[in-house]
Amino acid sequence: MKDRNKKAFIKGIYEYATSLKLSAFKIDLESIINEANTTDLSYEEIIYTLLQKEYDYRQEQMRKS
């Protein structure tokens, strides 16, 4: 994938994550993508990890309330 297309996809992902109020997802997105590139994570592992981080973040926010 060309860098230009990759950047457009990442920008779009950030926009969706913002609209869906996925705060932790946005925070961790690039680090998980970088990890996936270096450790050869599957798509399933990437999605699972991002959703897990979002879930953990929301649980922590609820505990703080």
N, C-alpha and C positions, 0 to 999 in steps of 0.2 A: 504494500500500500504506500502510495506517495505521501510524503510528510504533509503536503497541503491538505490532502483528503483526511489524513489522520487528525490534523488540527481541527478541521471542520467537524468531524465526528465528536471529538472531545468537547468542543464548544457546544455542540448540540446536546451532548449528555449533561453538561453542566446546566444548560437551560432547562432541560426536563427535570433534573434533580432539584433545581431551584423551585420550579413550578409545583413539584410534588412534595416540597419541603423535606427533602432527604439530605439533611445537614451533614451527617457523618459520611454519607455516600460521597458527597462533593469533596469533603476534606481528604478522604482516603483514596479517591479515584486515581490520581496520578501515581501515587506510591504503589498501589496494587497493580496498575498497568506496568510500571517499571519492574516490579517483582515478577510479574507474569512473563515479561520478556527475558528476564535473566534465569528464571527457574523453570520455564516452559509449563506454566500452569494452564490447565484446560479452561475453556469458556465456563464450564460448570463451576470450577473452583473459583474463578474470578467473581462470578455472580454471587455464589454462596458467601464468599468472604466479604464482599461489599454489603450484602444484606445482613450478614451477621454483625458487622460493625455498626450498621444503622440500628439494628435491634438493640444491641448492647448500649449504644448511645442513648436511645430513648428510654431504656430501663433505668439508666443512671439519672436521666433528667427527671423521671417520675419519682425516684427515691429522694432526690433533692427537694422536691416540691412539698 
